[in-house]
Each structure stands twice: as structure tokens, then as C-alpha cells.
Amino acid sequence: MVRILGTCVALALIIVMAFPFVHDAYHRYEVAQRLKPLMSDRDLAAWRQWNGDAKSFGRSLLERCELSNGSGSPVCDPYKSAIE
């Protein structure tokens, strides 16, 4: 009985500790799938080396788009929807 309870507690602890990492990995995957059609080869290489979270990478792409096309440009709308 104690062995089963200990195993359940250990399993619950592993799940609680792994949740933030799994959540971040899934969010990164989700944002990457939405941004992939918008990214150039250079952006894809930068994405592979990016250490931050997915939203901050998307924001950097959005900021770059707004710098080159003007703030509020409709060309940048796909970037906005991808990071939301």
C-alpha cells in the first residue's frame, strides 16, 4: 500500500514539475506553425537559434515588419494574428 502511494506521489510530482516545460514547448510549436509560412530562410535559421519564448520572437518579427512597412500596416496583420 505504501509503495503504491509513494509511486502515485512521485508520479504526481513529476507531472507538476514537467508541466511548465511541456506547456512552453507546445506553445512554441503552435506559434512556429502559425509563423512558418511568413518566415524567410533567414528567419527560420534565427528561430532555430532563438532561446527566448515564442511570443517574443513573433514580436521581433512584427516590429521588423512595422519598421519596414509602417506602424499599423495591413501587411503586418498576419504577424499579429500569429502571436496572439
N, C-alpha and C positions, 0 to 999 in steps of 0.2 A: 504494500500500500504506500509506504513512504517512498519507495523507488519510483512508483508511478507519479506520485505527487511531485517529487523532485524533477522528474522528466518534464512534466507539464509546466512547472515554474520556469525551468531552463528554456523550454521552447517559447514560452510567452516572453521571456526576457530577450531572447534572440530576435523575435519578431518586432518588439518595441524598439530595439536598438537598430535594426536594419531598415525600419520604415522610412526615416528621412532620406537615406541613400537611394532606396528604391523609388521613392516619390520624385526626387531630383532627377534621377536617370530617366524616368518615364516622362517628366515634363520636358527635359532636354530633347528626348526623342520626338515628342509631339511638336515642339517648336521647330525642330530641324525639318520635319516633314512638311510643315507649312512654309518654311523659308527656302527649302531646296529649289523649287522652280524659279525663285527670284535671285538666287546667288550665282555669281560667276565662278570660274575655276579658282580665281584668287580668293574669293570669299569662302569657298569650300575648304581651301587649304588653311585659311585663318580659323575657320570653325573647328577643324581637327586639332589645332593647337590651342584653342581657347580654354582657359582654366576657370573662367567665371561661369555664372549661370546663363541659361539660355536667353532669358529676357534681356539681360544687359548686352548680349551680343546682337540681338534683334534691334535694341535701341541704338546701338552704334551704327548699324546699317541704315536705320531710319534717319538718324542725324546726318549721316553722309549723304543720303538721298535729298534731305531737305536743304543741305548746304549747296548741292549742285543744282537743284530744281526750284528752290524757294520754299519757304515755310508754308505748309498747308496745301502743297501741290497734290493734285489728284494722282500723279504718278507714284507718290509715296503711300497711297492708301493700302496697297497690299501688304506693305511692311507693318503698318499699324494694325491691320487685322490679324497678321501672323503672330504678333507678340501679345495680343490680348487673350 
